[in-house]
Every structure is written in structure tokens, then in C-alpha cells.
């Protein structure tokens, strides 16, 4: 019974965290939105689990006639939200209009299908199913548990690998005018993975919704404790180190001429051969990982030797590719928006802005001139 109070307490604080993140200003506005909705999912899931547990323990059957255990749908969305948060935090844009984005919702389909079936059951059958599953889990709930454990474990492993690769390059990510330390996320992924491996055997051995609820509520509470204390110590979700302050404290980075020239050759060859700039999620972190040039060194040679920022450096390659397409016969078969996406831009407006900045023409004007 004590756990239900902890879960309500955790849910309450996750709602507060969610509100703060959703209202927090730039430069991490997009990241905050994803994390805010993730916390909201966890809070609502916690409240549903607690309400279900309290109703059955108190034998409040009138409540169960209106209760819909929608928490499984919410739980299957937590993994994707964690993944999208990591991607946006590491400056790897998420294209919500692509098929790859919506593939992440597949794990929610069995839960949605079951709840549609559940809604059409007679009231007494729904109540009986909820009562029975609380002590001895019914087959539909077992299947949903299996799907959740497999899906969540895969997402946690993927996120851990992404974070681990980033930490090999740098533990800090630049977001506008601040630097964010992401080392805390690796520990969180490890804690979550350990919890999944420890609780999976218990969940399927006891095979009851009561045990599953206790495990889920414990997970939510553990998340809150870790995130709460990391945030108090300013190394969690709310930290921000001003870049200008960092630059004053750190010595100026110097690279030997031979090393700098080698980096330039490596970077140029990499861009020409791999053409990673055609990917929308191309970031300084991903280029750093693939070229084995640290983010600090990469930023330095771009500024000192190319006299460009990373976005300008990448956009030059993208605009060159766009000009090649616009000058070709292929252009007549493609819209300007499609050409922008083909060259790695995430939207038509960003394509137009970058194109005009580098050529003094809009893409449409350039196409007309090339055909005249």
C-alpha cells in the first residue's frame, strides 16, 4: 500500500517537471518538449496503475466498470520518446513526416487493438477480466507484457549505444549559447537496463497484473529519484553551462599545422566520398564520430581553416548538390521541396534560406535562369 503513495508522489513531480520543460525557453526548446511529453506519459501511466491497484484492493467494483487500462499503450510510447529525446539532444533532427518516424508506433498497435476489443465487452465481463488478471494475469496482458519488455529493452540498448558513442567524442553538447553535459544519461540507461533484466523474470513468473503494477510503479519511482537528485546537482535535465563563460575558463585550442592539414584532408575526403551532408540528421557529433576527429578539433579547423561554422560548411555541400540537380533534366520532374529534402534539408523554408544566402537567388529563380 505504501508504494501507491510513492507512485502518486512521483507522478505529481513528473507533472511538474513536464510543465517546466514544456514552458522552458530556448535554446533546448524542442528537446524539452520531447522530454516533457515523456514525463507526462510516465505520470499518467503511474496514476492509471495506482488507481487500478487501489480500486481492486478496496474492492471498488463500481470504479472498475468505468476503468480502461490504457497504460499499456502509454508504456509502449515511452521507449520511442526516450529515443527521440536522445536524437534531438544530440542535434540529430527527427523528421515526423517520414515513414521511419511512424514505424516506432507499431508496438502500440496490439495494445490499441486489445483496448478496442475491451471497450466492446459487456460491463460485467470487463470487470471480471480486470479482477481475474489482478491475481492471475490473462493471456492478453501477458502478450502485452512480452511486447513491452522486448520493445523497451531494444530502445534502451539503442539509446545506450548512441550515448556511449557520443561520450567517446565529448560528454558535452552545444545547444545555442549553452553547453549541456549528457554523461548522466548513460547512467540512467544502465539503471533502466538492469531493472528490465531483473524484473522480467519476476513479471512472467508471478504472471499477475498486481505484480506487473508493482514493477511498473517501482520503475517510475526509481526514475524520479535519479532524475530529481541529478537535477538538484545541476547535472541532469535542467543544467546549462554558458559557452562564453566556458571559453574564458578554457585555454585556446591550438592544433599543429601538420595535424590540422591532415584533419582538413580527412574531412574533405569524407564529405566527398560518404556525402553524409545529404542526410537531414547530419550533425557535427555524427561527423566527428565517423571521421574520428573530436568535436573541439573539428569545430576549430572549420573556424580557423575554412572560416565557416559547421551548418554553413554542410550547407555549401548541400547547395552545390541542389544546383547540380536544378541544372539537370531531373529538375523538371521534381518539386523544389523534393529537391531540398533530397539534398538534406528538413524543410522548404530552410532550403530557400540557405540557397539564397549562398547564391543570392531563390531556388525557383535559379531554376528559371538555368533553363533560359
Secondary structure per residue as TSV (DSSP state, phi and psi in degrees):
chain	resnum	aa	ss	phi	psi
A	1	X	-	360.0	-31.7
A	2	X	H	-63.7	-31.7
A	3	X	H	-64.7	-32.5
A	4	X	H	-64.0	-36.5
A	5	X	H	-68.3	-38.0
A	6	X	H	-63.7	-40.8
A	7	X	H	-65.8	-43.4
A	8	X	H	-61.7	-40.3
A	9	X	H	-62.8	-45.3
A	10	X	H	-62.7	-44.5
A	11	X	H	-60.9	-40.1
A	12	X	H	-61.3	-45.2
A	13	X	H	-71.2	-32.4
A	14	X	H	-66.4	-34.3
A	15	X	H	-64.2	-42.4
A	16	X	H	-63.7	-47.6
A	17	X	H	-56.9	-42.8
A	18	X	H	-62.1	-44.6
A	19	X	H	-62.5	-42.9
A	20	X	H	-62.1	-44.7
A	21	X	H	-67.7	-40.2
A	22	X	H	-69.6	-26.0
A	23	X	H	-97.3	-8.5
A	24	X	-	-68.4	142.2
A	25	X	-	-78.1	177.4
A	26	X	T	-61.0	165.9
A	27	X	T	-93.7	3.9
A	28	X	S	-115.1	40.1
A	29	X	H	-60.5	-48.0
A	30	X	H	-65.5	-43.9
A	31	X	H	-60.3	-43.5
A	32	X	H	-62.8	-37.2
A	33	X	H	-62.3	-46.7
A	34	X	H	-61.8	-46.5
A	35	X	H	-68.1	-36.0
A	36	X	H	-62.4	-44.1
A	37	X	H	-67.7	-33.0
A	38	X	H	-62.5	-46.6
A	39	X	H	-63.7	-35.9
A	40	X	H	-65.5	-39.9
A	41	X	H	-59.5	-44.7
A	42	X	H	-66.0	-38.7
A	43	X	H	-65.5	-47.9
A	44	X	H	-63.7	-40.8
A	45	X	H	-60.1	-43.1
A	46	X	H	-62.7	-42.6
A	47	X	H	-65.2	-40.3
A	48	X	H	-63.7	-46.6
A	49	X	H	-61.2	-44.1
A	50	X	H	-65.0	-43.4
A	51	X	H	-62.0	-41.4
A	52	X	H	-63.0	-47.2
A	53	X	H	-63.0	-46.2
A	54	X	H	-63.3	-41.4
A	55	X	H	-62.9	-42.6
A	56	X	H	-72.4	-39.2
A	57	X	H	-67.8	-32.0
A	58	X	T	-90.0	0.2
A	59	X	T	54.7	42.1
A	60	X	-	-88.7	78.3
A	61	X	H	-71.4	-24.5
A	62	X	H	-64.4	-34.9
A	63	X	H	-67.9	-39.3
A	64	X	H	-65.0	-24.1
A	65	X	T	-66.5	-23.0
A	66	X	T	-105.8	-4.7
A	67	X	-	-82.0	132.9
A	68	X	-	-121.6	113.7
A	69	X	-	-74.4	73.4
A	70	X	T	-79.4	1.4
A	71	X	H	-64.1	-27.6
A	72	X	H	-65.6	-36.7
A	73	X	H	-63.4	-44.5
A	74	X	H	-64.6	-39.5
A	75	X	H	-64.6	-35.7
A	76	X	H	-74.8	-8.6
A	77	X	H	-93.4	-15.0
A	78	X	H	-64.9	-45.6
A	79	X	H	-56.8	-52.6
A	80	X	H	-58.7	-37.9
A	81	X	H	-66.5	-37.7
A	82	X	H	-62.2	-44.1
A	83	X	H	-62.3	-45.7
A	84	X	H	-67.6	-33.7
A	85	X	H	-64.5	-44.4
A	86	X	H	-61.5	-43.0
A	87	X	H	-64.0	-46.7
A	88	X	H	-68.4	-34.9
A	89	X	H	-64.5	-35.2
A	90	X	T	-90.6	20.2
A	91	X	T	61.6	35.9
A	92	X	-	-114.1	96.8
A	93	X	-	-55.9	147.9
A	94	X	-	-110.0	119.7
A	95	X	-	-91.0	103.3
A	96	X	T	-70.8	-10.5
A	97	X	T	-94.1	-3.3
A	98	X	S	-88.7	156.0
A	99	X	H	-64.0	-33.5
A	100	X	H	-59.4	-35.2
A	101	X	H	-64.6	-46.4
A	102	X	H	-77.2	-15.7
A	103	X	H	-60.4	-29.4
A	104	X	T	-67.3	-11.7
A	105	X	T	-92.0	-1.1
A	106	X	H	-58.6	-39.9
A	107	X	H	-63.7	-18.5
A	108	X	H	-82.5	-16.2
A	109	X	H	-62.4	-46.3
A	110	X	H	-58.7	-39.9
A	111	X	H	-65.8	-43.4
A	112	X	H	-63.3	-41.0
A	113	X	H	-62.2	-43.6
A	114	X	H	-63.7	-41.9
A	115	X	H	-71.4	-29.3
A	116	X	H	-65.6	-41.9
A	117	X	H	-63.5	-42.4
A	118	X	H	-61.3	-40.2
A	119	X	H	-63.4	-30.7
A	120	X	T	-89.2	-1.6
A	121	X	S	-73.2	149.8
A	122	X	-	-59.0	150.7
A	123	X	H	-53.9	-44.1
A	124	X	H	-66.2	-37.2
A	125	X	H	-66.6	-37.7
A	126	X	H	-63.2	-45.5
A	127	X	H	-63.2	-43.5
A	128	X	H	-63.0	-40.7
A	129	X	H	-64.4	-40.5
A	130	X	H	-66.8	-40.8
A	131	X	H	-65.2	-46.9
A	132	X	H	-62.8	-45.0
A	133	X	H	-66.9	-24.9
A	134	X	H	-65.3	-33.3
A	135	X	H	-99.2	-40.0
A	136	X	S	-139.0	103.3
A	137	X	-	-59.7	131.2
A	138	X	-	-75.0	160.3
A	139	X	H	-55.0	-44.6
A	140	X	H	-57.9	-39.3
A	141	X	H	-71.2	-34.5
A	142	X	H	-64.1	-43.8
A	143	X	H	-61.2	-43.8
A	144	X	H	-65.1	-35.6
A	145	X	H	-63.5	-43.9
A	146	X	H	-60.4	-46.8
A	147	X	H	-59.9	-44.4
A	148	X	H	-63.6	-46.6
A	149	X	H	-64.0	-42.6
A	150	X	H	-65.0	-48.1
A	151	X	H	-63.4	-46.8
A	152	X	H	-65.6	-40.4
A	153	X	H	-62.7	-41.4
A	154	X	H	-63.0	-42.9
A	155	X	H	-65.8	-41.6
A	156	X	H	-64.6	-41.1
A	157	X	H	-63.0	-43.6
A	158	X	H	-62.3	-46.2
A	159	X	H	-65.1	-40.0
A	160	X	H	-61.7	-42.7
A	161	X	H	-64.3	-41.9
A	162	X	H	-62.4	-45.3
A	163	X	H	-66.4	-42.1
A	164	X	H	-60.7	-43.3
A	165	X	H	-63.6	-38.8
A	166	X	H	-66.8	-40.1
A	167	X	H	-66.2	-23.8
A	168	X	H	-66.1	-28.6
A	169	X	H	-88.9	-52.7
A	170	X	-	-166.6	147.4
A	171	X	S	-88.9	-5.0
A	172	X	E	-117.4	140.7
A	173	X	E	-118.7	133.0
A	174	X	E	-85.1	129.1
A	175	X	E	-130.5	96.0
A	176	X	T	65.3	-117.0
A	177	X	T	-97.1	7.2
A	178	X	E	-129.0	163.3
A	179	X	E	-112.3	134.1
A	180	X	E	-115.8	128.7
A	181	X	E	-86.2	123.3
A	182	X	-	-106.3	7.2
A	183	X	H	-61.8	-27.3
A	184	X	H	-64.5	-26.9
A	185	X	H	-68.5	-33.7
A	186	X	H	-62.1	-43.6
A	187	X	H	-62.4	-40.6
A	188	X	H	-63.1	-41.1
A	189	X	H	-64.4	-39.6
A	190	X	H	-64.0	-44.7
A	191	X	H	-59.3	-44.7
A	192	X	H	-65.4	-40.9
A	193	X	H	-65.7	-43.2
A	194	X	H	-60.3	-43.9
A	195	X	H	-61.1	-41.1
A	196	X	H	-63.3	-44.2
A	197	X	H	-69.9	-32.2
A	198	X	H	-76.0	-40.3
A	199	X	H	-86.0	-23.3
A	200	X	H	-56.7	-49.0
A	201	X	H	-61.2	-38.2
A	202	X	H	-65.5	-42.9
A	203	X	H	-59.8	-45.2
A	204	X	H	-85.1	-21.2
A	205	X	H	-72.4	-47.0
A	206	X	H	-81.7	-28.7
A	207	X	-	46.4	58.1
A	208	X	-	-143.6	148.0
A	209	X	H	-63.4	-30.4
A	210	X	H	-60.2	-46.3
A	211	X	H	-67.2	-42.0
A	212	X	H	-60.1	-40.0
A	213	X	H	-65.4	-41.1
A	214	X	H	-61.9	-43.2
A	215	X	H	-63.5	-46.1
A	216	X	H	-64.7	-41.5
A	217	X	H	-66.3	-37.3
A	218	X	H	-63.8	-40.8
A	219	X	H	-62.1	-44.0
A	220	X	H	-62.7	-41.5
A	221	X	H	-66.7	-40.6
A	222	X	H	-62.8	-42.0
A	223	X	H	-58.2	-46.2
A	224	X	H	-62.0	-46.8
A	225	X	H	-58.1	-48.1
A	226	X	H	-65.0	-49.9
A	227	X	H	-64.8	-38.9
A	228	X	H	-61.9	-49.4
A	229	X	H	-71.2	-36.1
A	230	X	H	-64.6	-33.6
A	231	X	H	-73.0	-35.7
A	232	X	H	-62.0	-39.1
A	233	X	T	-82.4	5.9
A	234	X	T	62.3	32.9
A	235	X	S	-127.7	15.7
A	236	X	S	-111.1	-123.4
A	237	X	T	-85.9	-13.4
A	238	X	T	-113.0	10.5
A	239	X	-	-79.9	160.1
A	240	X	-	-165.1	121.4
A	241	X	E	-106.6	123.1
A	242	X	E	-65.6	129.9
A	243	X	H	-63.9	-39.1
A	244	X	H	-62.9	-37.3
A	245	X	H	-68.1	-38.1
A	246	X	H	-63.5	-41.1
A	247	X	H	-65.8	-33.6
A	248	X	H	-68.7	-37.8
A	249	X	H	-77.8	-30.6
A	250	X	S	-92.3	145.6
A	251	X	-	-67.9	153.7
A	252	X	-	-65.6	132.0
A	253	X	-	-74.9	126.0
A	254	X	-	-119.2	133.7
A	255	X	-	-120.8	131.0
A	256	X	-	-59.7	147.8
A	257	X	H	-56.6	-44.5
A	258	X	H	-63.4	-41.7
A	259	X	H	-66.3	-42.1
A	260	X	H	-62.4	-42.5
A	261	X	H	-64.7	-38.6
A	262	X	H	-64.5	-42.0
A	263	X	H	-60.7	-43.3
A	264	X	H	-60.6	-45.5
A	265	X	H	-63.0	-44.6
A	266	X	H	-60.3	-45.4
A	267	X	H	-65.7	-45.5
A	268	X	H	-63.3	-46.1
A	269	X	H	-62.7	-39.5
A	270	X	H	-62.9	-45.6
A	271	X	H	-65.4	-37.8
A	272	X	H	-73.8	-35.6
A	273	X	H	-85.2	-47.3
A	274	X	H	-86.1	-27.2
A	275	X	-	51.4	43.0
A	276	X	G	-65.7	-17.5
A	277	X	G	-65.4	-16.5
A	278	X	G	-75.8	-9.5
A	279	X	S	-90.8	133.1
A	280	X	T	-62.3	-32.7
A	281	X	T	-89.7	17.9
A	282	X	-	-63.6	122.6
A	283	X	-	-134.8	166.2
A	284	X	H	-63.8	-29.9
A	285	X	H	-68.4	-44.1
A	286	X	H	-68.0	-39.2
A	287	X	H	-65.1	-39.0
A	288	X	H	-61.0	-43.7
A	289	X	H	-62.5	-42.7
A	290	X	H	-79.3	-25.3
A	291	X	H	-98.0	-9.6
A	292	X	T	61.9	29.9
A	293	X	-	-107.9	125.9
A	294	X	-	-60.4	154.7
A	295	X	H	-57.9	-41.6
A	296	X	H	-64.1	-44.0
A	297	X	H	-67.2	-40.3
A	298	X	H	-63.2	-45.3
A	299	X	H	-62.8	-38.3
A	300	X	H	-65.4	-47.5
A	301	X	H	-70.1	-30.1
A	302	X	H	-66.5	-41.5
A	303	X	H	-73.8	-44.7
A	304	X	H	-84.3	-37.6
A	305	X	T	-103.0	-28.7
A	306	X	S	-104.5	-14.2
A	307	X	-	55.9	43.8
A	308	X	-	-142.0	154.4
A	309	X	-	-83.5	166.2
A	310	X	H	-61.7	-45.4
A	311	X	H	-58.9	-40.7
A	312	X	H	-66.6	-38.6
A	313	X	H	-61.2	-47.1
A	314	X	H	-67.5	-41.9
A	315	X	H	-64.9	-30.1
A	316	X	H	-61.6	-44.2
A	317	X	H	-63.8	-41.6
A	318	X	H	-65.1	-42.8
A	319	X	H	-68.0	-36.9
A	320	X	H	-59.9	-41.3
A	321	X	H	-66.8	-40.1
A	322	X	H	-64.1	-40.6
A	323	X	H	-64.0	-38.2
A	324	X	H	-62.3	-42.5
A	325	X	H	-67.7	-43.4
A	326	X	H	-64.3	-29.7
A	327	X	T	-82.2	-10.0
A	328	X	S	-97.4	169.4
A	329	X	G	-68.2	-22.1
A	330	X	G	-60.7	-27.3
A	331	X	G	-58.4	-37.8
A	332	X	G	-64.3	-21.6
A	333	X	G	-95.0	-0.3
A	334	X	S	-125.3	145.7
A	335	X	-	-79.4	161.8
A	336	X	H	-63.2	-36.5
A	337	X	H	-63.3	-42.0
A	338	X	H	-64.4	-38.6
A	339	X	H	-64.4	-40.9
A	340	X	H	-60.1	-46.0
A	341	X	H	-64.4	-38.7
A	342	X	H	-60.6	-31.8
A	343	X	T	-93.3	1.8
A	344	X	T	105.6	0.9
A	345	X	-	-83.2	142.7
A	346	X	S	-85.1	-13.3
A	347	X	S	-154.1	162.2
A	348	X	H	-66.1	-38.2
A	349	X	H	-64.8	-41.7
A	350	X	H	-67.9	-34.1
A	351	X	H	-64.9	-48.0
A	352	X	H	-61.0	-43.3
A	353	X	H	-63.9	-47.1
A	354	X	H	-66.7	-40.3
A	355	X	H	-63.2	-45.7
A	356	X	H	-68.0	-35.2
A	357	X	H	-62.9	-37.5
A	358	X	H	-94.8	-19.5
A	359	X	H	-122.0	-11.8
A	360	X	S	68.7	9.8
A	361	X	S	-126.4	153.2
A	362	X	-	-80.8	159.0
A	363	X	H	-56.7	-39.4
A	364	X	H	-66.3	-40.6
A	365	X	H	-65.4	-42.5
A	366	X	H	-62.2	-40.7
A	367	X	H	-64.9	-40.8
A	368	X	H	-64.0	-40.6
A	369	X	H	-67.2	-38.1
A	370	X	H	-69.4	-25.8
A	371	X	H	-91.6	-12.7
A	372	X	-	-82.1	360.0
